[in-house]
Amino acid sequence: MRSWAALIGDGTFSLEVVGVSSCQPELEEICGGNSRAGEEQQVLAILVPEQTNPYSPEVVRVQIRRQTVGYLARSDARALRAWMRRATPSVKRFRCQANIRRAWDATEKREYWAVYLNVCLSKDNKNGVDE
């Protein structure tokens, strides 16, 4: 029984991580300080389902370098968990590529770190898995 698997995406890094606003200090540390908007880093992320989360048993936490940097949106977490139950029931955590980049919030008029994952969660689940 393996507890880890790698998710292989399509290279678009289109799955946005939510809740990053409360993880800006962690992202700042991971990225090694302040940088300009548009700069980015590609890193390894770990997706961790949290069955005991007090807000929802469907939550999936996103970690980079052992630090929580956000969560999958509710619908994305549901889709990943449904796929996990069908395709890889013995796997408890997934690795995937992540892209951390500086972005501009026009409403707040400030820069912030955003995180995007190289994971495909389409209905036909074309996401590759390497166990």
N, C-alpha and C positions, 0 to 999 in steps of 0.2 A: 504494500500500500504506500503510495507516494503522497506526500502532503504538499508538494510544490509542483507547479507546471508553468510553462512560459506561454503567454498569449502572443500570437504573431499577427500584427495588424497589416494594413495595406499601405503604410507609410504616410498617411495623410494627417495623423495626429489631430483628429477631429473630435475626439471625445473630451469635452471640457470638464475639469474637476471643479466642483462647487465648494463653497465654504472657505476659499483661500484667503478671504479678507481677514479672518481671525488667525491665519497662519503666516502672516507676512514676516514676522521676526525669524521663524524657522526657515522660510524660503530665502530670506536675506543671508542667513548663515550658510545654507547649502550652496548658494551662488557666490559666496565669498565677498559680499559687500554690495554696495550700490552700483548699478550700471545704468546705462542709457536705455530709453524706450527702444524697442525693436531688437535688442540683444537677446540671445537665447542660448540655452544649454540643453543638450540631450543627456538624459540620465536614466538609470534603472528605477522603476517604481514597483512597489508591492501592493497588491489589492488584498485586503483582509476583510472578509465578511464578519460582522459583529452581531451574533445572535443575541447577546445580552445587552445590547445598547438600550438605554432607558427610553429613547425617543421612538425607535422603530427596530423590530427584529430583522428588517431587511437591509439595514445600513451596510455599505461597503466602504471601509476606510482606505485612503491612499497614503502610503508611506514612502518617503524617499530618505535614504541614509538614516533609517530608524526613527525618523520624525514624521509625525502626522502633518500632512500638507493640505488636507481637504478630504472630500468624500465624493462618491459618485452621486449624481442626481438620482432622486427616488426612482424614476422610470428606468434609468440605466442600471441601477442596482437590482431592480426586479428582473430585468432582462438577463443580466449576468447570472444571477442566482438560478433562474429557470434553466438557462443553458447549462450551468454547472451540474444541476440535479440530473439532467439527461445525459450529458457527455462525459463528465468526470466526477462522479459522486465521491470518490475517495480523496480528491484534491481539496485541500483546505485554504490554500493561498496561491495567488498567481503573480508571476513577474511579467512586466511589460515595459516597453520603452515609453519614456515621458519626455515632454518638451517643456521646459520652464522658460518663460519669456516675459519681458517687461511689456506692459500694455498701458494705455492711456484711458482713464475714466473721464470722459468729457463732462459728466454731470458733477462729479466731485473736483474736477480739474486737478488731477494728481496721477502720478504713475503708480503702478502696483505690479506685483508678480502674478502671473497667470500660469496654470498648469494644464497641459493637454496630453492625452494618452493616445498611443498608437494601438487602439483596440476597436474592432468592428462589432457592434451589437445589433446588426440588422436582424430582421425576422427569420431569415434563412440561416443565420449564424454561420457565416463563412469564415469566422475567425479560426485561424490555425492554432493548434495546441502542440507544444513540444514538451513531453513529460520526461 
